[in-house]
Structures are given as structure tokens and as C-alpha cells.
Amino acid sequence: AGVDTGVFYPLSLHLQEVYKTLGYREGDLPEAESAAREALSLPISPTVGIDDIHYVAERIRAFSVAWKGR
């Protein structure tokens, strides 16, 4: 089984419709925009147990090792 991941904020807060009146445009906050594009959201919940945490950590480690070998 894989690890559930998600994108919770695909658009930086300053670019969301609710903040449009503040006048921010794309490119105004490049670090925030980069984080929105690149952030990886991992499982988090009171029901995530220690075995789940170890599994997720091992999957991340294995991916990192495989990625470095490319």
C-alpha cells in the first residue's frame, strides 16, 4: 500500500479570491508560491499510530535513496 498525500493549498493564500482586494499578483511572493507548488502534505490525524508513522518515514527514506540514485 502507498502513502496518502495531498495538496491542501494549491494556490498561495495571497492569490486566493478572498484576498484579491489586497492587490497581490502572481510573482509578488515567490517563496509562498513555490511552497504552494512544492509542499507535500502527509497523513496527520489522531488516528495515525506509531506503526503508521514508521511506515511513512520508511517510504520517504526509500524514495529519497531511489531519487539520489537517478
Biopython code that builds the backbone (N, CA, C, O; Angstrom):
import numpy as np
from Bio.PDB.StructureBuilder import StructureBuilder

atoms = [
    (1, "ALA", "N", (0.844, -1.190, 0.000)),
    (1, "ALA", "CA", (0.000, 0.000, 0.000)),
    (1, "ALA", "C", (0.879, 1.240, 0.000)),
    (1, "ALA", "O", (1.986, 1.231, 0.539)),
    (2, "GLY", "N", (0.384, 2.286, -0.599)),
    (2, "GLY", "CA", (1.125, 3.539, -0.668)),
    (2, "GLY", "C", (0.828, 4.449, 0.507)),
    (2, "GLY", "O", (0.162, 4.057, 1.465)),
    (3, "VAL", "N", (1.318, 5.634, 0.421)),
    (3, "VAL", "CA", (1.111, 6.646, 1.452)),
    (3, "VAL", "C", (0.224, 7.726, 0.865)),
    (3, "VAL", "O", (0.542, 8.304, -0.174)),
    (4, "ASP", "N", (-0.892, 7.999, 1.533)),
    (4, "ASP", "CA", (-1.777, 9.066, 1.064)),
    (4, "ASP", "C", (-1.086, 10.415, 1.220)),
    (4, "ASP", "O", (-0.538, 10.729, 2.277)),
    (5, "THR", "N", (-1.121, 11.191, 0.169)),
    (5, "THR", "CA", (-0.600, 12.552, 0.218)),
    (5, "THR", "C", (-1.654, 13.463, -0.381)),
    (5, "THR", "O", (-2.607, 12.997, -1.006)),
    (6, "GLY", "N", (-1.486, 14.736, -0.194)),
    (6, "GLY", "CA", (-2.455, 15.659, -0.755)),
    (6, "GLY", "C", (-1.868, 17.041, -0.914)),
    (6, "GLY", "O", (-0.797, 17.349, -0.393)),
    (7, "VAL", "N", (-2.579, 17.852, -1.631)),
    (7, "VAL", "CA", (-2.233, 19.260, -1.784)),
    (7, "VAL", "C", (-3.374, 20.042, -1.159)),
    (7, "VAL", "O", (-4.496, 20.032, -1.665)),
    (8, "PHE", "N", (-3.086, 20.714, -0.064)),
    (8, "PHE", "CA", (-4.139, 21.422, 0.650)),
    (8, "PHE", "C", (-4.279, 22.876, 0.217)),
    (8, "PHE", "O", (-5.369, 23.445, 0.281)),
    (9, "TYR", "N", (-3.192, 23.467, -0.217)),
    (9, "TYR", "CA", (-3.226, 24.865, -0.651)),
    (9, "TYR", "C", (-2.521, 24.992, -1.997)),
    (9, "TYR", "O", (-1.392, 25.481, -2.055)),
    (10, "PRO", "N", (-3.170, 24.558, -3.088)),
    (10, "PRO", "CA", (-2.512, 24.602, -4.397)),
    (10, "PRO", "C", (-2.282, 26.024, -4.904)),
    (10, "PRO", "O", (-1.510, 26.239, -5.839)),
    (11, "LEU", "N", (-2.938, 26.966, -4.299)),
    (11, "LEU", "CA", (-2.790, 28.372, -4.669)),
    (11, "LEU", "C", (-2.394, 29.133, -3.409)),
    (11, "LEU", "O", (-3.065, 29.030, -2.382)),
    (12, "SER", "N", (-1.318, 29.887, -3.485)),
    (12, "SER", "CA", (-0.873, 30.663, -2.328)),
    (12, "SER", "C", (-2.010, 31.522, -1.796)),
    (12, "SER", "O", (-2.863, 31.990, -2.550)),
    (13, "LEU", "N", (-2.004, 31.717, -0.495)),
    (13, "LEU", "CA", (-3.091, 32.483, 0.122)),
    (13, "LEU", "C", (-3.264, 33.854, -0.515)),
    (13, "LEU", "O", (-4.393, 34.291, -0.737)),
    (14, "HIS", "N", (-2.170, 34.534, -0.810)),
    (14, "HIS", "CA", (-2.276, 35.894, -1.351)),
    (14, "HIS", "C", (-2.895, 35.934, -2.747)),
    (14, "HIS", "O", (-3.283, 37.001, -3.221)),
    (15, "LEU", "N", (-2.990, 34.768, -3.412)),
    (15, "LEU", "CA", (-3.586, 34.715, -4.749)),
    (15, "LEU", "C", (-5.021, 34.201, -4.735)),
    (15, "LEU", "O", (-5.669, 34.142, -5.780)),
    (16, "GLN", "N", (-5.515, 33.834, -3.573)),
    (16, "GLN", "CA", (-6.878, 33.329, -3.492)),
    (16, "GLN", "C", (-7.882, 34.478, -3.595)),
    (16, "GLN", "O", (-7.608, 35.613, -3.207)),
    (17, "GLU", "N", (-9.027, 34.146, -4.120)),
    (17, "GLU", "CA", (-10.070, 35.137, -4.413)),
    (17, "GLU", "C", (-10.410, 36.005, -3.199)),
    (17, "GLU", "O", (-10.608, 37.212, -3.333)),
    (18, "VAL", "N", (-10.476, 35.400, -2.039)),
    (18, "VAL", "CA", (-10.880, 36.139, -0.841)),
    (18, "VAL", "C", (-9.909, 37.280, -0.505)),
    (18, "VAL", "O", (-10.295, 38.238, 0.165)),
    (19, "TYR", "N", (-8.663, 37.186, -0.961)),
    (19, "TYR", "CA", (-7.666, 38.219, -0.676)),
    (19, "TYR", "C", (-7.392, 39.126, -1.877)),
    (19, "TYR", "O", (-6.451, 39.920, -1.854)),
    (20, "LYS", "N", (-8.201, 39.012, -2.909)),
    (20, "LYS", "CA", (-7.987, 39.772, -4.142)),
    (20, "LYS", "C", (-7.912, 41.283, -3.893)),
    (20, "LYS", "O", (-7.156, 41.987, -4.564)),
    (21, "THR", "N", (-8.688, 41.775, -2.938)),
    (21, "THR", "CA", (-8.715, 43.222, -2.675)),
    (21, "THR", "C", (-7.392, 43.746, -2.117)),
    (21, "THR", "O", (-7.181, 44.959, -2.086)),
    (22, "LEU", "N", (-6.504, 42.865, -1.680)),
    (22, "LEU", "CA", (-5.208, 43.304, -1.164)),
    (22, "LEU", "C", (-4.251, 43.700, -2.287)),
    (22, "LEU", "O", (-3.230, 44.343, -2.045)),
    (23, "GLY", "N", (-4.592, 43.309, -3.519)),
    (23, "GLY", "CA", (-3.817, 43.749, -4.671)),
    (23, "GLY", "C", (-2.591, 42.922, -5.018)),
    (23, "GLY", "O", (-1.815, 43.308, -5.892)),
    (24, "TYR", "N", (-2.403, 41.799, -4.354)),
    (24, "TYR", "CA", (-1.256, 40.953, -4.699)),
    (24, "TYR", "C", (-1.455, 40.304, -6.057)),
    (24, "TYR", "O", (-2.574, 39.974, -6.451)),
    (25, "ARG", "N", (-0.351, 40.129, -6.761)),
    (25, "ARG", "CA", (-0.394, 39.456, -8.061)),
    (25, "ARG", "C", (0.599, 38.306, -8.054)),
    (25, "ARG", "O", (1.480, 38.229, -7.198)),
    (26, "GLU", "N", (0.439, 37.413, -9.022)),
    (26, "GLU", "CA", (1.379, 36.307, -9.155)),
    (26, "GLU", "C", (2.784, 36.873, -9.321)),
    (26, "GLU", "O", (3.007, 37.790, -10.111)),
    (27, "GLY", "N", (3.714, 36.321, -8.575)),
    (27, "GLY", "CA", (5.095, 36.781, -8.616)),
    (27, "GLY", "C", (5.455, 37.717, -7.481)),
    (27, "GLY", "O", (6.637, 37.952, -7.231)),
    (28, "ASP", "N", (4.457, 38.262, -6.783)),
    (28, "ASP", "CA", (4.735, 39.186, -5.684)),
    (28, "ASP", "C", (5.383, 38.489, -4.485)),
    (28, "ASP", "O", (6.219, 39.078, -3.801)),
    (29, "LEU", "N", (5.003, 37.256, -4.236)),
    (29, "LEU", "CA", (5.549, 36.498, -3.106)),
    (29, "LEU", "C", (6.053, 35.144, -3.621)),
    (29, "LEU", "O", (5.402, 34.119, -3.418)),
    (30, "PRO", "N", (7.203, 35.146, -4.282)),
    (30, "PRO", "CA", (7.677, 33.934, -4.950)),
    (30, "PRO", "C", (7.933, 32.755, -4.014)),
    (30, "PRO", "O", (7.724, 31.607, -4.407)),
    (31, "GLU", "N", (8.376, 33.007, -2.798)),
    (31, "GLU", "CA", (8.628, 31.896, -1.874)),
    (31, "GLU", "C", (7.319, 31.222, -1.467)),
    (31, "GLU", "O", (7.254, 29.995, -1.384)),
    (32, "ALA", "N", (6.294, 32.001, -1.217)),
    (32, "ALA", "CA", (4.983, 31.429, -0.880)),
    (32, "ALA", "C", (4.424, 30.646, -2.061)),
    (32, "ALA", "O", (3.846, 29.574, -1.883)),
    (33, "GLU", "N", (4.595, 31.173, -3.248)),
    (33, "GLU", "CA", (4.101, 30.495, -4.450)),
    (33, "GLU", "C", (4.861, 29.189, -4.684)),
    (33, "GLU", "O", (4.267, 28.187, -5.080)),
    (34, "SER", "N", (6.161, 29.199, -4.441)),
    (34, "SER", "CA", (6.963, 27.988, -4.572)),
    (34, "SER", "C", (6.524, 26.939, -3.554)),
    (34, "SER", "O", (6.394, 25.763, -3.891)),
    (35, "ALA", "N", (6.298, 27.354, -2.327)),
    (35, "ALA", "CA", (5.851, 26.424, -1.287)),
    (35, "ALA", "C", (4.510, 25.807, -1.654)),
    (35, "ALA", "O", (4.302, 24.614, -1.435)),
    (36, "ALA", "N", (3.604, 26.592, -2.205)),
    (36, "ALA", "CA", (2.289, 26.071, -2.598)),
    (36, "ALA", "C", (2.429, 25.027, -3.700)),
    (36, "ALA", "O", (1.681, 24.050, -3.724)),
    (37, "ARG", "N", (3.374, 25.222, -4.607)),
    (37, "ARG", "CA", (3.586, 24.268, -5.706)),
    (37, "ARG", "C", (4.288, 22.999, -5.250)),
    (37, "ARG", "O", (4.039, 21.923, -5.794)),
    (38, "GLU", "N", (5.164, 23.114, -4.256)),
    (38, "GLU", "CA", (6.070, 22.021, -3.934)),
    (38, "GLU", "C", (5.802, 21.315, -2.612)),
    (38, "GLU", "O", (6.394, 20.267, -2.351)),
    (39, "ALA", "N", (4.941, 21.851, -1.782)),
    (39, "ALA", "CA", (4.713, 21.252, -0.460)),
    (39, "ALA", "C", (4.062, 19.883, -0.585)),
    (39, "ALA", "O", (3.171, 19.673, -1.409)),
    (40, "LEU", "N", (4.516, 18.969, 0.236)),
    (40, "LEU", "CA", (3.963, 17.625, 0.281)),
    (40, "LEU", "C", (3.233, 17.472, 1.606)),
    (40, "LEU", "O", (3.841, 17.597, 2.669)),
    (41, "SER", "N", (1.960, 17.207, 1.550)),
    (41, "SER", "CA", (1.158, 17.033, 2.756)),
    (41, "SER", "C", (1.038, 15.547, 3.057)),
    (41, "SER", "O", (0.531, 14.771, 2.248)),
    (42, "LEU", "N", (1.508, 15.172, 4.223)),
    (42, "LEU", "CA", (1.496, 13.776, 4.648)),
    (42, "LEU", "C", (0.323, 13.517, 5.586)),
    (42, "LEU", "O", (-0.286, 14.456, 6.099)),
    (43, "PRO", "N", (0.003, 12.234, 5.812)),
    (43, "PRO", "CA", (-1.110, 11.906, 6.707)),
    (43, "PRO", "C", (-0.862, 12.438, 8.121)),
    (43, "PRO", "O", (0.216, 12.257, 8.687)),
    (44, "ILE", "N", (-1.864, 13.086, 8.667)),
    (44, "ILE", "CA", (-1.790, 13.564, 10.041)),
    (44, "ILE", "C", (-3.192, 13.498, 10.631)),
    (44, "ILE", "O", (-4.156, 14.012, 10.065)),
    (45, "SER", "N", (-3.270, 12.862, 11.763)),
    (45, "SER", "CA", (-4.565, 12.672, 12.399)),
    (45, "SER", "C", (-4.331, 12.013, 13.748)),
    (45, "SER", "O", (-3.307, 11.359, 13.948)),
    (46, "PRO", "N", (-5.256, 12.176, 14.664)),
    (46, "PRO", "CA", (-5.116, 11.484, 15.951)),
    (46, "PRO", "C", (-5.135, 9.962, 15.799)),
    (46, "PRO", "O", (-4.708, 9.243, 16.703)),
    (47, "THR", "N", (-5.626, 9.473, 14.665)),
    (47, "THR", "CA", (-5.713, 8.024, 14.461)),
    (47, "THR", "C", (-4.464, 7.430, 13.820)),
    (47, "THR", "O", (-4.371, 6.212, 13.669)),
    (48, "VAL", "N", (-3.503, 8.267, 13.440)),
    (48, "VAL", "CA", (-2.257, 7.763, 12.861)),
    (48, "VAL", "C", (-1.405, 7.220, 14.005)),
    (48, "VAL", "O", (-0.991, 7.961, 14.897)),
    (49, "GLY", "N", (-1.153, 5.923, 13.963)),
    (49, "GLY", "CA", (-0.388, 5.276, 15.028)),
    (49, "GLY", "C", (1.105, 5.261, 14.759)),
    (49, "GLY", "O", (1.564, 5.656, 13.687)),
    (50, "ILE", "N", (1.853, 4.801, 15.743)),
    (50, "ILE", "CA", (3.309, 4.776, 15.630)),
    (50, "ILE", "C", (3.774, 3.876, 14.486)),
    (50, "ILE", "O", (4.752, 4.191, 13.808)),
    (51, "ASP", "N", (3.084, 2.766, 14.269)),
    (51, "ASP", "CA", (3.446, 1.897, 13.143)),
    (51, "ASP", "C", (3.231, 2.612, 11.812)),
    (51, "ASP", "O", (4.024, 2.454, 10.884)),
    (52, "ASP", "N", (2.160, 3.398, 11.719)),
    (52, "ASP", "CA", (1.896, 4.182, 10.508)),
    (52, "ASP", "C", (2.998, 5.221, 10.291)),
    (52, "ASP", "O", (3.461, 5.425, 9.169)),
    (53, "ILE", "N", (3.405, 5.866, 11.365)),
    (53, "ILE", "CA", (4.458, 6.886, 11.280)),
    (53, "ILE", "C", (5.760, 6.252, 10.797)),
    (53, "ILE", "O", (6.449, 6.810, 9.943)),
    (54, "HIS", "N", (6.089, 5.098, 11.341)),
    (54, "HIS", "CA", (7.308, 4.405, 10.913)),
    (54, "HIS", "C", (7.211, 4.005, 9.443)),
    (54, "HIS", "O", (8.188, 4.114, 8.701)),
    (55, "TYR", "N", (6.046, 3.546, 9.026)),
    (55, "TYR", "CA", (5.849, 3.152, 7.629)),
    (55, "TYR", "C", (6.046, 4.350, 6.697)),
    (55, "TYR", "O", (6.754, 4.251, 5.696)),
    (56, "VAL", "N", (5.425, 5.464, 7.025)),
    (56, "VAL", "CA", (5.555, 6.668, 6.195)),
    (56, "VAL", "C", (7.016, 7.114, 6.150)),
    (56, "VAL", "O", (7.532, 7.451, 5.085)),
    (57, "ALA", "N", (7.679, 7.117, 7.302)),
    (57, "ALA", "CA", (9.088, 7.525, 7.348)),
    (57, "ALA", "C", (9.948, 6.610, 6.480)),
    (57, "ALA", "O", (10.832, 7.084, 5.767)),
    (58, "GLU", "N", (9.698, 5.319, 6.536)),
    (58, "GLU", "CA", (10.471, 4.375, 5.721)),
    (58, "GLU", "C", (10.203, 4.582, 4.234)),
    (58, "GLU", "O", (11.131, 4.498, 3.429)),
    (59, "ARG", "N", (8.975, 4.846, 3.859)),
    (59, "ARG", "CA", (8.652, 5.088, 2.448)),
    (59, "ARG", "C", (9.353, 6.357, 1.961)),
    (59, "ARG", "O", (9.861, 6.393, 0.840)),
    (60, "ILE", "N", (9.382, 7.393, 2.793)),
    (60, "ILE", "CA", (10.079, 8.633, 2.422)),
    (60, "ILE", "C", (11.573, 8.356, 2.267)),
    (60, "ILE", "O", (12.198, 8.815, 1.311)),
    (61, "ARG", "N", (12.143, 7.602, 3.214)),
    (61, "ARG", "CA", (13.566, 7.263, 3.138)),
    (61, "ARG", "C", (13.869, 6.480, 1.858)),
    (61, "ARG", "O", (14.830, 6.790, 1.155)),
    (62, "ALA", "N", (13.058, 5.476, 1.558)),
    (62, "ALA", "CA", (13.272, 4.657, 0.359)),
    (62, "ALA", "C", (13.175, 5.508, -0.910)),
    (62, "ALA", "O", (13.963, 5.335, -1.840)),
    (63, "PHE", "N", (12.216, 6.416, -0.944)),
    (63, "PHE", "CA", (12.085, 7.302, -2.098)),
    (63, "PHE", "C", (13.328, 8.179, -2.243)),
    (63, "PHE", "O", (13.847, 8.364, -3.343)),
    (64, "SER", "N", (13.793, 8.713, -1.117)),
    (64, "SER", "CA", (14.961, 9.585, -1.143)),
    (64, "SER", "C", (16.189, 8.849, -1.663)),
    (64, "SER", "O", (16.943, 9.388, -2.474)),
    (65, "VAL", "N", (16.391, 7.621, -1.200)),
    (65, "VAL", "CA", (17.524, 6.815, -1.659)),
    (65, "VAL", "C", (17.400, 6.541, -3.157)),
    (65, "VAL", "O", (18.373, 6.676, -3.899)),
    (66, "ALA", "N", (16.209, 6.158, -3.597)),
    (66, "ALA", "CA", (15.991, 5.879, -5.021)),
    (66, "ALA", "C", (16.195, 7.136, -5.861)),
    (66, "ALA", "O", (16.771, 7.067, -6.947)),
    (67, "TRP", "N", (15.731, 8.273, -5.373)),
    (67, "TRP", "CA", (15.853, 9.531, -6.115)),
    (67, "TRP", "C", (17.320, 9.923, -6.277)),
    (67, "TRP", "O", (17.730, 10.384, -7.342)),
    (68, "LYS", "N", (18.107, 9.739, -5.216)),
    (68, "LYS", "CA", (19.535, 10.074, -5.277)),
    (68, "LYS", "C", (20.271, 9.188, -6.271)),
    (68, "LYS", "O", (21.298, 9.585, -6.821)),
    (69, "GLY", "N", (19.747, 7.985, -6.502)),
    (69, "GLY", "CA", (20.386, 7.050, -7.416)),
    (69, "GLY", "C", (20.063, 7.284, -8.877)),
    (69, "GLY", "O", (20.550, 6.557, -9.743)),
    (70, "ARG", "N", (19.255, 8.283, -9.163)),
    (70, "ARG", "CA", (18.857, 8.552, -10.556)),
    (70, "ARG", "C", (19.978, 9.184, -11.324)),
    (70, "ARG", "O", (19.824, 9.480, -12.509)),
]
sb = StructureBuilder()
sb.init_structure("model")
sb.init_model(0)
sb.init_chain("A")
sb.init_seg("    ")
for serial, (resi, resn, name, xyz) in enumerate(atoms, 1):
    if name == "N":
        sb.init_residue(resn, " ", resi, " ")
    sb.init_atom(name, np.array(xyz, "f"), 0.0, 1.0, " ", f" {name:<3s}", serial, name[0])
structure = sb.get_structure()
